[in-house]
Amino acid sequence: MKKLLSQIVSAIAGLWASTLLLPEVVVRTYPDSNFFGFSLTDQWQMFLVLGLFLGLLNYFVKPLLKTLALPLEIITLGLFTIVISAGLIWFLDKILDELHVPWFYPLFYTTLIIFVLNLIISRLLIKSEH
């Protein structure tokens, strides 16, 4: 449960930090934006929804993709994880119109920001467990 929570919180914080640090990364709210019938009118609500989706993708889909790409993980000494994470962010960008992350460098930096925040947040949650 703590891992899922850390994935969601780091995705929310990472997307927010990416929009602040990278001018190419844009999260916008449309008048018809909604989440299961609930109207999303503010940008912070959109960050919550996008972070929730990305956190769930990282928690459920990423381990499956890492298992399928195990030979590439071994050959690249684990660096292929960055490609998988960037692919999940790119997938979220393609299915949700409210998020816009341009292709190479902004996507790479957004992936690194979320990765670093996930490390920090998961360490804080594990440390508070003891």
C-alpha positions in Angstrom: 0.0 0.0 0.0 2.8 2.4 0.8 4.5 1.7 -2.5 1.3 2.5 -4.4 0.9 5.7 -2.4 4.5 6.7 -3.0 4.0 6.0 -6.8 1.0 8.3 -6.9 2.5 11.1 -4.8 5.7 11.1 -6.7 3.8 11.1 -10.1 1.7 14.1 -8.9 4.8 16.0 -7.6 6.9 15.0 -10.6 4.4 16.3 -13.1 3.9 19.5 -11.2 7.7 20.0 -10.9 8.1 19.2 -14.6 5.6 21.9 -15.5 7.5 24.4 -13.4 11.0 23.5 -14.5 10.4 22.7 -18.2 8.4 25.2 -20.2 7.6 22.6 -22.9 5.6 20.4 -20.5 2.1 21.7 -20.2 -0.9 20.5 -18.2 -4.1 22.3 -19.1 -7.7 22.0 -18.1 -10.5 22.2 -20.7 -14.0 23.3 -20.0 -15.2 19.8 -20.8 -12.5 18.0 -18.7 -14.1 15.5 -16.4 -13.1 12.4 -14.4 -15.9 9.8 -14.1 -18.5 12.5 -14.4 -16.8 15.0 -12.0 -16.0 18.3 -13.7 -12.3 19.3 -13.4 -12.1 23.0 -13.3 -8.8 23.8 -11.7 -5.3 22.8 -12.7 -4.5 21.2 -9.3 -7.4 18.8 -9.9 -5.9 17.8 -13.3 -2.5 17.2 -11.6 -4.3 14.8 -9.1 -6.0 12.9 -11.9 -2.8 12.7 -14.1 -0.7 11.7 -11.1 -3.3 9.0 -10.2 -3.2 7.6 -13.7 0.6 7.6 -13.9 1.0 6.2 -10.4 -1.4 3.3 -11.2 0.5 2.7 -14.5 3.8 2.7 -12.6 2.5 0.3 -10.0 0.6 -2.2 -12.1 1.9 -2.0 -15.7 5.6 -1.1 -15.2 6.5 -4.4 -13.4 4.9 -6.4 -16.3 6.8 -4.4 -18.9 10.1 -4.8 -16.9 9.5 -8.5 -16.9 8.9 -8.7 -20.6 12.0 -6.5 -21.3 14.2 -8.5 -18.9 16.9 -9.3 -21.5 17.2 -5.6 -22.4 17.3 -4.7 -18.7 20.2 -7.2 -18.2 22.1 -5.9 -21.3 21.7 -2.3 -20.4 22.3 -2.9 -16.6 18.9 -1.6 -15.7 19.0 1.6 -17.8 16.1 0.3 -19.9 13.9 1.2 -17.0 14.2 4.8 -18.0 12.8 3.9 -21.5 9.9 2.0 -19.9 9.1 4.9 -17.6 9.3 7.4 -20.5 7.1 5.2 -22.5 4.4 5.2 -19.8 4.5 9.0 -19.6 4.3 9.2 -23.4 1.3 6.8 -23.4 -0.4 9.0 -20.8 0.3 12.0 -23.0 -1.3 10.3 -26.0 -4.4 9.1 -24.2 -5.1 12.3 -22.3 -5.3 15.5 -24.1 -4.7 17.6 -21.0 -1.1 16.6 -20.7 1.5 17.7 -23.4 5.1 16.4 -23.1 7.2 16.9 -26.2 9.2 14.1 -27.5 12.8 13.6 -26.4 14.4 15.9 -23.9 11.3 17.1 -22.0 10.1 13.5 -21.8 13.5 12.3 -20.6 13.8 15.1 -18.0 10.2 14.5 -16.8 11.0 10.8 -16.4 14.1 11.7 -14.4 12.3 14.2 -12.1 9.6 11.6 -11.3 12.2 8.9 -10.7 14.2 11.0 -8.3 11.1 12.1 -6.4 9.9 8.5 -6.2 13.3 7.6 -4.7 13.0 10.3 -2.1 9.3 9.7 -1.2 9.7 5.9 -1.0 12.8 6.3 1.3 10.8 8.7 3.5 7.9 6.2 3.7 10.2 3.2 4.4 12.2 5.2 7.0 8.9 6.1 8.8 8.0 2.5 8.9 10.8 1.5 11.3 
